[in-house]
Amino acid sequence: MPFIKIKNFNMYYEIHGEGEPLLLIHGLGSSSQDWEFQISKFSKFYRVIAIDLRGHGKSDKLTATYSIRNFADDCALLINELNFDSLNVMGISMGGAVGFELAINYPSLINSLIIINMGVKIRVKTLSEKFTFFTRVFIVSIMGMKKMGEFLAPKLFPSPEQENLKNLVISRWAKNDKKSYLISLKSLKNWSVEEKLEKIQCKTLIVASDGDYSSVESKKEYLQKIPNGQIVIIKNSHHAVPMEKPEHFNDIILNFLKHI
């Protein structure tokens, strides 16, 4: 299993295929495993690098407070250690936040940026926002990671035909390290790049599910601030669209990459 020393921790990564490099960044509580439907397809055309962020999957776990910018710094160091001059970056949810930070703070490393179901800020200020945030903290702290998976899975895959995906997510979430998850979750609290979007100069694709946690309209609004951005809306889909509708999703991504 390939690991690379980044700062003070070992980061797990996999490389599949040949060609122009494409970095895949998973979301909160996820890992490189959840790109399985993409790796098999994209590696036929690209050199796919799938990573486990610090605190996730097979990478070393978090022991101190961390920020989304710190996750991006880790990724930038990985890119340099693997001797890539630049690459395409695709991130989902928290991985999208990391992707934004990479494009803003390390523009020379990024050829193109793909953001899946992620906004440009996570506000935890109103009563409703605090309730949503601390519900997750409560579930994980008191009932554990498996219960968190059971809470999220029906929201990610609401159809009866998606029972296998629900069970898969629950089993994977149960393997998360509780402390690392909570540290990562708190790194999202009041995170924002809303005022820095004009710094993103690379070609950018926003993938928005119409059943995502945040609205399509909010994504269209921030897209106006990205100089070279476009949006694709996937209907009848939810937050984990790469797993929910892999064939349709993969076609969208390959078409975008083909025309960079």
Order of alpha helices (4+ residues) and beta strands (2+ residues): beta-beta-beta-alpha-beta-alpha-beta-alpha-beta-alpha-alpha-alpha-alpha-beta-alpha-beta-alpha-alpha
